[in-house]
Amino acid sequence: ESASCRISDLVQAMKQYTYMDQAQFQEIDVHTGLDSTLKIFGHQTKKGIEVRRDYDHSLPKILAYAGELNQVWTNLISNAIDAMDGSGVLTISTRRDGPEAVITVADTGPGIPAEIRDRIFEPFFTSKPAGQGTGLGLEIARRIVVNRHQGQITVESRPGDTRFEIRIPIEQRQDHELYPSEPDQRRETALQGV
């Protein structure tokens, strides 16, 4: 494959990844976002990481903040690649479970130790060496899934099998807040002063 074709593919993936020139809240195909994110990590997965896709192509489009979900996929896939340290299997699967889309990101890395598993979604908590992680990736992913999309994110982990499962309602309203703790009255008052 020529360098210009690879560059063109990467530019196209970035456009899809960022949902450039598209509404922020929209009906999306989850697989398009996952594939765009995987393409961006292509240079890291070619070096010994096998990528498996187990997509349920009957999964309907969902209403979502597309760019924000791509942030979730980016954080989970990046962590999985880091955990496998250049060798292993990354499996992305999708399915429908009643009114929810279920997306699973699994890796064959060493697993998340039980003693820190309850803390991985805390802000600024990282198991990575100093200078390699901010401790915000999973916290941001949790906020996007739970607060913004009224979904759930869970993890199951043992050596050789770590799975993050994301459940998102297929249909939902647009008005979910990323930071829902600020009272509506206070927010409205602040907006009137602008």
C-alpha positions as CSV (number, residue, x, y, z in Angstrom):
1,E,0.0,0.0,0.0
2,S,1.4,3.4,-1.0
3,A,2.2,6.1,1.5
4,S,-0.3,8.4,-0.1
5,C,-3.1,5.8,0.3
6,R,-2.2,5.3,4.0
7,I,-2.2,9.0,4.6
8,S,-5.6,9.4,2.8
9,D,-7.0,6.5,4.9
10,L,-5.8,8.1,8.1
11,V,-7.2,11.5,7.1
12,Q,-10.6,9.9,6.4
13,A,-10.5,8.0,9.7
14,M,-9.7,11.3,11.5
15,K,-12.7,13.0,9.9
16,Q,-15.0,10.1,10.9
17,Y,-13.4,10.0,14.4
18,T,-14.0,13.7,15.1
19,Y,-17.4,13.8,13.3
20,M,-16.2,16.9,11.5
21,D,-19.0,19.0,10.0
22,Q,-21.6,16.9,11.7
23,A,-24.0,17.6,14.6
24,Q,-22.6,16.7,18.0
25,F,-25.7,14.7,19.1
26,Q,-26.8,12.4,16.3
27,E,-27.8,8.9,15.2
28,I,-24.5,6.9,14.8
29,D,-23.3,3.5,13.8
30,V,-21.1,2.4,16.8
31,H,-19.0,0.3,14.4
32,T,-17.9,3.3,12.4
33,G,-16.5,5.0,15.5
34,L,-14.8,1.8,16.7
35,D,-13.3,1.2,13.3
36,S,-12.1,4.8,13.0
37,T,-10.5,4.6,16.4
38,L,-8.8,1.3,15.6
39,K,-7.4,2.8,12.4
40,I,-5.8,5.6,14.3
41,F,-4.1,3.0,16.5
42,G,-3.1,0.9,13.5
43,H,0.6,1.7,13.8
44,Q,0.6,0.3,17.4
45,T,-1.5,-2.8,16.6
46,K,0.7,-3.9,13.6
47,K,3.6,-4.6,15.9
48,G,2.4,-7.9,17.5
49,I,-1.2,-7.1,18.6
50,E,-3.9,-9.0,16.8
51,V,-7.2,-7.1,16.5
52,R,-10.4,-9.1,16.5
53,R,-13.8,-7.6,15.7
54,D,-16.9,-9.5,16.8
55,Y,-19.6,-7.1,15.6
56,D,-23.3,-7.7,15.7
57,H,-24.2,-5.9,12.4
58,S,-27.9,-6.1,13.3
59,L,-27.2,-3.6,16.1
60,P,-29.2,-0.5,15.2
61,K,-27.8,3.0,15.1
62,I,-27.9,4.8,18.5
63,L,-28.5,8.4,19.4
64,A,-25.3,9.6,21.0
65,Y,-22.6,12.3,21.3
66,A,-20.4,10.6,18.7
67,G,-17.1,12.5,19.3
68,E,-17.4,11.8,23.0
69,L,-18.0,8.1,22.5
70,N,-14.9,8.0,20.3
71,Q,-13.0,9.4,23.3
72,V,-14.2,6.4,25.3
73,W,-13.1,4.0,22.6
74,T,-9.7,5.8,22.4
75,N,-9.1,5.6,26.2
76,L,-10.1,1.9,26.4
77,I,-8.2,0.8,23.3
78,S,-5.1,2.8,24.3
79,N,-5.1,1.3,27.8
80,A,-5.5,-2.2,26.3
81,I,-2.6,-1.7,23.9
82,D,-0.4,-0.4,26.7
83,A,-1.4,-3.3,29.0
84,M,-0.4,-5.9,26.4
85,D,3.0,-4.3,26.0
86,G,3.3,-5.0,22.2
87,S,1.9,-8.6,22.2
88,G,-1.6,-10.0,22.6
89,V,-5.1,-10.0,21.3
90,L,-7.5,-7.0,21.4
91,T,-11.1,-8.0,20.9
92,I,-13.9,-5.5,20.2
93,S,-17.4,-6.9,20.3
94,T,-20.8,-5.4,20.0
95,R,-24.3,-6.8,20.6
96,R,-27.8,-5.7,21.5
97,D,-29.3,-6.5,24.9
98,G,-32.9,-5.3,24.9
99,P,-32.9,-1.5,24.8
100,E,-29.1,-1.2,25.1
101,A,-26.1,-1.4,22.8
102,V,-23.4,-3.4,24.5
103,I,-19.7,-2.7,23.5
104,T,-16.9,-4.8,25.0
105,V,-13.2,-4.0,24.8
106,A,-11.1,-7.0,25.9
107,D,-7.4,-7.6,26.0
108,T,-5.0,-10.5,26.9
109,G,-2.7,-8.4,29.1
110,P,-1.7,-9.1,32.7
111,G,-5.0,-7.9,34.1
112,I,-5.9,-5.3,36.7
113,P,-4.9,-6.3,40.2
114,A,-8.0,-6.8,42.5
115,E,-6.6,-4.3,45.1
116,I,-6.8,-1.4,42.6
117,R,-9.8,-2.4,40.5
118,D,-12.2,-0.3,42.6
119,R,-10.1,2.8,42.1
120,I,-9.5,2.8,38.3
121,F,-12.4,5.2,37.6
122,E,-11.2,7.8,40.2
123,P,-9.7,11.0,38.8
124,F,-5.9,11.1,38.8
125,F,-5.6,7.4,39.7
126,T,-3.2,5.6,37.4
127,S,-1.3,2.3,37.6
128,K,1.1,3.4,34.9
129,P,4.6,4.6,35.8
130,A,5.2,8.3,36.5
131,G,5.0,10.4,33.3
132,Q,3.0,7.7,31.3
133,G,-0.5,8.3,32.5
134,T,-2.6,11.2,33.7
135,G,-5.2,9.1,35.6
136,L,-8.0,10.8,33.7
137,G,-8.7,8.5,30.8
138,L,-11.0,6.0,32.6
139,E,-12.6,8.8,34.7
140,I,-13.5,10.7,31.6
141,A,-14.8,7.5,29.9
142,R,-17.0,6.8,32.9
143,R,-18.4,10.4,32.9
144,I,-19.1,10.2,29.2
145,V,-20.9,6.9,29.4
146,V,-22.7,7.4,32.7
147,N,-23.5,11.1,32.8
148,R,-23.7,12.0,29.2
149,H,-25.3,8.8,27.8
150,Q,-27.1,7.4,30.8
151,G,-25.2,4.1,30.4
152,Q,-22.9,1.9,32.4
153,I,-19.3,1.0,32.3
154,T,-18.0,-2.1,34.1
155,V,-14.7,-4.0,34.2
156,E,-13.9,-7.7,34.8
157,S,-10.3,-8.7,35.0
158,R,-8.0,-11.6,35.6
159,P,-4.6,-12.3,34.1
160,G,-5.0,-12.8,30.4
161,D,-8.5,-11.5,30.2
162,T,-9.6,-7.9,31.0
163,R,-13.0,-6.8,29.7
164,F,-14.5,-3.3,29.8
165,E,-18.3,-3.5,29.0
166,I,-20.1,-0.3,28.0
167,R,-23.9,-0.3,27.9
168,I,-25.7,2.6,26.3
169,P,-29.4,3.0,25.7
170,I,-30.2,2.8,22.0
171,E,-32.7,5.7,22.2
172,Q,-32.3,8.7,24.6
173,R,-32.8,12.4,25.1
174,Q,-30.2,14.9,24.2
175,D,-30.1,16.9,27.4
176,H,-27.7,14.9,29.5
177,E,-24.9,16.9,31.2
178,L,-21.3,15.8,31.4
179,Y,-21.0,17.5,34.8
180,P,-24.5,17.1,36.3
181,S,-23.7,18.3,39.8
182,E,-24.3,22.0,39.1
183,P,-27.9,22.9,40.0
184,D,-30.1,24.0,37.1
185,Q,-31.0,27.3,38.8
186,R,-27.3,28.3,39.3
187,R,-26.5,27.4,35.7
188,E,-29.5,29.4,34.4
189,T,-28.5,32.4,36.5
190,A,-25.0,32.3,35.2
191,L,-26.2,32.1,31.6
192,Q,-28.4,35.1,32.0
193,G,-25.4,37.2,33.0
194,V,-23.6,36.5,29.7
